[in-house]
Amino acid sequence: MKKRIIILGLLFLTVLFIYTGIQATDVNLLNTEAHPVLASELEAPTLPDPEDYIYHTGIRINAETLDDIIEEFDGKGTRWCPLKISGLYFEYSSYGNSFGVFINTDVEDIYIDIENCLFIGLNEGILSYPSSGRVRIKNCVFIDNKYGVYLSEHAEQIVEDCLFYGDVGPWGASLFLEEAFHVTVKDCDFYGAKSVFITWLSPTSRFEIKGCNIYICFLTEVSTTCGIDIMGSAPGEDGAIVISNNQILGIWDYGTVGISIGEGSQGVIVKNNEIFHCQNPIWIQNGACFNLITNNYIHNTDMENGMSIEGHHNIIKSNKIENVGNEICCYPNSYENEITWNVFLESYSTWFVFDEGENNLWDYNYYSVYEGDGTDPYSISGNQENQDIHPLGPELTCFFWIQLFLQYPREVVQMWRWLR
């Protein structure tokens, strides 16, 4: 029997070493070292000189102007020969140049590439409503626009390698999506007060934001400050909202939210993100349900919660939270959320984790303040007298971890990665 246990232990350690070594090279954003940079100390990015571009008045693309636009620029607007708008500079003017590029809804099956353009001080840098086709926005810079990019309608739309700097007005946003159906945002940098606002996506909408750096740094006065704000979006079986592998940095001030999942939002997947120096890194609002929050690293804010939960039937799994107020707080209107396999480390609050909701499940979480051997439950603070009946802490034996690994290999490996 002892020989079998030793063999199983060696097998467990071997698999763990190989697996964690591979994973560590795959996802750099999951580095557990705290970032020393504060948002208030951020240096502004190097902004381009308008003189390096060709000034152009606003371009309106609709069924009537399409032939003239194709004649002026390269490409035919087809899948194999897209229309190319490149190297231009657009700026607000008193005689009506309130947008840079406006693609109207009556344009069907159009393929447009907007590359290496500069948009400054406009109501909308790019306003895109194509009913079908594809619009790609690449290597563009948006400075102090009310909306840097405003996307809607059915066409596939891609925003990549762009820089958004500054927002204007209380309802402004660097990237605004309303009833958009297929949008990918990747490898962009956002500096501002509200970076991405998503509202009223349809049940078949597909939206993904990945590999972006989002700095919530109060460049202008706005009513709310948020990295990614999702409101009233409920993709169905054919749709999804995926927020992955982003880095979101806030400031030490009241009201800074990293990711907000608003009322009525469901089917949102938030994974592999790093969120720090926000008062409220992840906020699941009242009525938000059936969302998955997993494998995120939340750290370094002493003002409030690592995660605030007001919704229901959400899954909070395999996240690491440290150096915050309360690790997770479930408010009275929350119910039937699953909070499992998370790693809760240093906390500035005497409550550590807090639950005033109903029937929320806490199970197999690691609590750095728990000193037991796993046989005694961990009591969750709050008026519900909730418990984690399988608390994982530093006093657990090697034999216990081996047994746990054989039953839950993926969850245990992820937890050990967080604890390294």
C-alpha positions in Angstrom: 0.0 0.0 0.0 2.8 2.5 0.9 4.6 1.6 -2.3 1.5 2.4 -4.3 1.0 5.8 -2.6 4.7 6.7 -3.3 4.3 5.8 -7.0 1.1 7.8 -7.2 2.9 10.8 -5.5 5.8 10.7 -7.9 3.4 10.4 -10.9 1.5 13.4 -9.6 4.6 15.6 -9.2 5.9 14.6 -12.7 2.6 15.5 -14.4 2.3 18.7 -12.4 5.9 19.8 -13.3 5.4 19.1 -17.1 2.0 20.7 -17.3 2.8 23.8 -15.4 6.0 24.3 -17.3 4.1 24.2 -20.6 1.3 26.4 -19.4 3.7 29.0 -17.9 5.2 29.6 -21.3 1.8 29.9 -23.0 0.2 32.6 -21.0 2.5 35.4 -19.9 -0.5 37.5 -18.6 -0.9 34.9 -15.8 2.5 35.9 -14.2 1.7 36.2 -10.5 4.3 38.9 -9.8 2.5 42.2 -8.9 3.1 45.0 -11.4 4.8 48.0 -9.7 3.4 50.6 -12.1 0.6 52.8 -10.8 -1.9 54.3 -13.3 -1.1 57.7 -12.0 2.5 57.2 -13.0 1.7 56.0 -16.5 3.5 57.7 -19.3 1.4 58.7 -22.2 2.1 56.7 -25.4 4.0 58.4 -28.2 1.3 59.9 -30.4 1.7 60.3 -34.2 2.3 63.6 -35.9 -0.7 64.6 -38.2 1.9 65.8 -40.7 2.8 62.2 -41.4 -0.6 61.7 -42.9 -2.7 63.1 -45.7 -5.6 65.2 -44.5 -9.0 64.2 -45.8 -12.6 65.3 -45.1 -15.1 62.8 -43.8 -15.7 59.8 -46.1 -19.3 58.7 -46.3 -19.7 55.3 -48.0 -23.3 54.4 -49.0 -25.0 53.0 -52.1 -24.9 56.3 -53.9 -21.3 57.2 -53.2 -19.7 53.7 -53.4 -18.7 53.9 -57.0 -16.9 57.2 -56.5 -15.2 55.9 -53.4 -13.9 52.9 -55.2 -12.6 55.1 -58.0 -10.7 57.3 -55.5 -9.1 54.5 -53.5 -7.4 51.2 -54.2 -9.5 48.0 -54.4 -12.9 47.0 -55.6 -14.7 46.4 -52.3 -14.8 42.6 -52.9 -13.7 39.7 -50.8 -10.6 39.1 -52.9 -9.9 42.8 -53.6 -11.1 44.9 -50.6 -11.4 48.6 -50.7 -8.3 50.1 -49.0 -8.4 53.4 -47.1 -4.9 54.1 -45.8 -2.6 56.9 -44.6 -5.3 59.5 -44.0 -5.8 62.0 -41.2 -9.3 63.1 -40.1 -10.1 65.9 -37.6 -13.2 67.7 -36.5 -14.0 70.9 -38.3 -16.6 73.6 -37.8 -18.0 73.1 -41.3 -19.4 69.6 -40.5 -16.5 67.1 -40.5 -17.9 65.3 -37.4 -16.8 61.8 -38.5 -13.9 60.2 -40.2 -15.3 57.3 -42.1 -19.1 56.5 -42.1 -20.2 53.2 -43.7 -23.9 53.2 -44.1 -26.4 50.3 -43.6 -27.4 50.3 -47.3 -24.0 49.0 -48.3 -24.2 45.2 -48.7 -21.5 42.6 -49.2 -18.7 45.2 -48.9 -15.1 44.5 -47.9 -13.1 47.4 -46.6 -9.7 47.7 -45.0 -9.0 50.9 -43.0 -5.3 51.0 -42.2 -2.7 53.4 -40.8 -5.2 56.3 -40.4 -5.4 59.0 -37.7 -8.7 60.3 -36.2 -8.7 63.3 -33.8 -11.5 65.1 -31.9 -14.4 63.6 -33.9 -17.9 62.6 -32.8 -17.2 59.2 -34.4 -13.8 58.3 -35.8 -15.2 55.4 -37.6 -19.0 54.8 -37.8 -19.6 51.4 -39.3 -23.1 50.0 -40.1 -22.6 47.7 -43.1 -25.4 45.1 -43.4 -23.0 42.4 -44.7 -19.4 41.8 -45.8 -16.3 42.6 -43.7 -14.7 45.7 -42.3 -11.1 45.5 -40.9 -9.6 48.4 -38.9 -5.9 48.0 -38.4 -3.0 50.1 -37.1 -5.2 53.2 -36.7 -4.9 55.8 -33.9 -7.9 57.5 -32.3 -7.3 60.6 -30.1 -10.0 62.4 -28.0 -13.0 61.3 -30.0 -16.4 60.9 -28.4 -16.5 57.5 -30.0 -13.3 56.2 -31.5 -15.0 53.4 -33.3 -18.8 52.8 -33.3 -19.8 49.4 -34.7 -23.3 47.9 -35.5 -25.1 45.6 -37.9 -24.4 42.2 -39.4 -21.0 42.5 -41.1 -17.9 40.9 -39.7 -15.8 43.6 -38.2 -12.2 43.4 -36.9 -10.3 46.0 -34.9 -6.6 45.1 -34.4 -3.3 46.8 -33.4 -5.0 50.1 -32.8 -4.3 52.8 -30.2 -7.2 54.6 -28.5 -6.2 57.6 -26.4 -8.8 59.7 -24.4 -12.6 59.9 -24.3 -14.8 63.0 -24.5 -18.2 63.5 -22.8 -20.1 61.5 -20.2 -21.3 58.9 -22.7 -18.2 58.6 -24.8 -16.3 55.4 -25.3 -13.2 54.4 -27.2 -15.0 51.5 -28.8 -18.8 51.3 -28.8 -20.8 48.2 -29.9 -24.5 48.3 -30.4 -26.4 45.5 -31.9 -23.2 44.3 -33.6 -23.2 40.7 -34.7 -19.6 39.5 -35.3 -16.8 41.6 -33.9 -13.2 40.8 -33.0 -10.9 43.2 -31.1 -7.3 42.2 -30.6 -3.9 43.5 -29.6 -5.2 47.1 -29.1 -4.1 49.7 -26.5 -6.7 51.8 -24.7 -5.9 54.9 -22.6 -8.9 56.6 -21.2 -11.9 56.6 -18.9 -14.3 54.1 -20.6 -12.6 51.9 -23.2 -15.1 49.3 -24.5 -18.9 49.6 -24.2 -21.1 46.7 -25.4 -24.8 46.9 -25.5 -27.8 45.0 -26.8 -26.0 42.3 -28.7 -28.4 39.7 -30.3 -28.7 36.0 -29.4 -26.5 35.2 -32.4 -23.8 37.8 -31.8 -20.2 36.8 -31.5 -17.8 39.2 -29.8 -14.2 38.6 -28.7 -11.7 41.0 -27.2 -8.2 39.5 -26.6 -4.7 40.5 -26.0 -5.4 44.2 -25.3 -3.9 46.6 -22.7 -6.5 48.7 -21.1 -5.5 51.7 -18.9 -8.3 53.3 -17.0 -6.6 56.6 -16.3 -9.2 59.4 -16.1 -7.9 61.4 -19.0 -11.2 63.4 -19.1 -14.2 63.8 -16.7 -16.8 61.1 -17.2 -19.7 59.7 -15.1 -18.3 56.2 -14.9 -14.9 54.8 -15.5 -14.7 51.2 -16.8 -12.3 49.1 -18.8 -15.0 46.9 -20.4 -18.7 47.6 -19.8 -21.3 45.0 -21.0 -25.0 45.9 -20.7 -28.0 43.9 -21.7 -26.2 41.4 -23.9 -27.4 37.8 -24.1 -25.9 35.6 -26.8 -27.6 32.3 -27.4 -26.2 28.9 -28.4 -24.8 30.4 -31.6 -23.2 33.5 -30.0 -20.7 34.3 -27.3 -18.9 37.2 -25.7 -15.3 36.2 -24.8 -13.0 38.5 -22.9 -9.6 36.8 -22.7 -5.8 37.5 -22.2 -6.2 41.2 -21.6 -4.4 43.3 -19.0 -6.6 46.0 -17.3 -5.0 48.6 -15.1 -7.0 51.1 -13.1 -6.1 53.8 -10.7 -6.4 54.2 -6.9 -9.6 56.2 -6.9 -13.3 55.7 -6.4 -15.5 54.2 -9.1 -12.9 52.4 -11.2 -14.3 49.1 -12.6 -12.2 46.7 -14.6 -15.0 44.6 -16.2 -18.7 45.2 -15.6 -21.2 42.6 -16.6 -24.5 44.5 -16.5 -28.1 43.7 -15.8 -29.5 41.2 -18.2 -26.1 40.1 -19.6 -25.5 36.4 -19.9 -23.3 34.0 -21.7 -20.2 36.1 -21.1 -16.8 34.3 -20.7 -14.1 36.2 -18.9 -10.9 34.2 -18.8 -7.1 34.5 -18.5 -7.2 38.3 -17.8 -5.0 40.2 -15.3 -6.9 43.1 -13.5 -5.2 45.3 -11.0 -5.4 48.7 -9.3 -9.2 48.9 -9.8 -11.6 49.6 -7.0 -13.9 46.9 -8.4 -12.0 44.6 -10.8 -15.0 42.4 -11.8 -18.5 43.5 -11.1 -21.4 41.0 -11.9 -24.4 43.2 -11.6 -28.0 42.4 -10.5 -29.7 40.2 -13.0 -26.5 39.1 -14.8 -26.6 35.3 -15.0 -25.0 32.2 -16.6 -21.6 33.9 -17.0 -18.2 32.2 -16.6 -15.4 33.9 -14.8 -12.3 31.7 -14.8 -8.5 31.7 -14.7 -8.2 35.5 -14.0 -5.6 37.1 -11.8 -6.9 40.0 -9.7 -4.6 41.9 -7.4 -3.5 45.0 -5.7 -6.4 47.2 -4.7 -7.1 47.9 -1.0 -10.4 49.8 -1.6 -13.1 47.2 -2.1 -13.7 43.7 -3.5 -11.7 41.6 -5.8 -15.0 40.5 -7.3 -18.5 41.8 -6.5 -21.5 39.5 -7.3 -25.1 40.6 -7.4 -26.3 38.3 -10.2 -27.3 34.6 -10.1 -26.3 31.3 -11.6 -22.8 32.5 -12.5 -19.7 30.2 -12.3 -16.6 31.7 -10.6 -13.8 29.2 -11.0 -10.0 28.9 -10.8 -9.3 32.5 -10.3 -6.5 34.0 -8.1 -7.2 37.0 -6.0 -4.8 38.7 -3.6 -4.0 42.1 -2.0 -7.5 43.3 -2.1 -10.3 44.3 0.3 -12.7 41.4 0.4 -11.6 38.6 -2.0 -15.2 38.0 -3.2 -18.4 39.7 -1.9 -21.9 38.2 -2.7 -24.5 40.8 -2.1 -28.1 40.1 -0.8 -29.7 39.9 -4.3 -27.2 37.2 -5.4 -28.2 33.6 -5.5 -27.1 30.1 -6.7 -23.7 31.2 -7.9 -20.9 28.6 -7.9 -17.6 29.7 -6.4 -15.1 26.9 -6.7 -11.4 26.2 -7.0 -10.3 29.8 -6.5 -7.1 30.9 -4.7 -7.7 33.6 -2.0 -4.5 35.1 -0.7 -3.7 38.3 1.2 -6.7 40.5 2.1 -7.0 43.9 3.8 -10.4 43.0 5.2 -11.2 41.1 8.4 -14.0 39.3 6.5 -11.8 37.9 3.8 -14.8 36.5 1.8 -18.4 37.7 2.4 -21.8 36.3 1.4 -25.2 37.8 2.1 -26.9 36.1 -0.9 -28.9 32.9 -1.1 -27.8 29.3 -1.9 -24.4 30.4 -3.2 -22.0 27.4 -3.4 -18.5 27.7 -2.0 -16.4 24.6 -2.5 -12.8 23.5 -2.9 -11.4 27.1 -2.6 -8.0 27.8 -1.1 -7.9 30.3 1.8 -4.6 31.5 3.0 -6.1 32.2 6.4 -7.4 28.6 6.8 -5.1 26.6 9.0 -6.9 23.3 9.1 -6.3 19.9 7.6 -9.4 19.9 5.4 -11.6 18.0 7.8 -13.2 21.2 9.2 -15.2 23.6 7.0 -14.3 27.2 6.4 -16.9 29.6 7.6 -17.9 32.3 5.1 -18.5 35.8 6.6 -22.0 37.2 6.3 -25.5 36.6 7.5 -26.1 33.3 5.6 -23.8 31.2 7.8 -22.4 29.6 4.6 -19.5 27.3 4.6 -16.9 25.8 2.2 -16.9 22.1 3.3 -13.8 21.3 1.3 -11.4 24.2 2.2 -7.9 23.9 0.8 -5.1 25.4 2.9 -1.4 25.2 3.6 -1.9 22.5 6.3 -3.2 19.9 3.9 -1.1 16.7 3.6 0.6 15.5 0.4 -1.6 12.4 0.5 -4.7 14.6 0.4 -3.5 16.6 -2.6 -2.7 13.3 -4.5 -6.3 12.1 -3.8 -7.6 15.4 -5.0 -5.5 15.4 -8.1 -6.8 11.9 -9.1 -10.4 13.2 -8.8 -10.0 16.7 -10.2 -6.7 16.8 -12.2 -7.3 20.0 -14.2 -8.5 22.1 -11.2 -5.7 20.9 -9.0 -3.0 21.7 -11.6 -4.4 25.2 -12.1 -4.5 25.8 -8.4 -0.9 24.7 -8.0 0.1 27.1 -10.8 -1.5 29.9 -8.8 0.2 28.8 -5.6 3.7 28.6 -7.1 
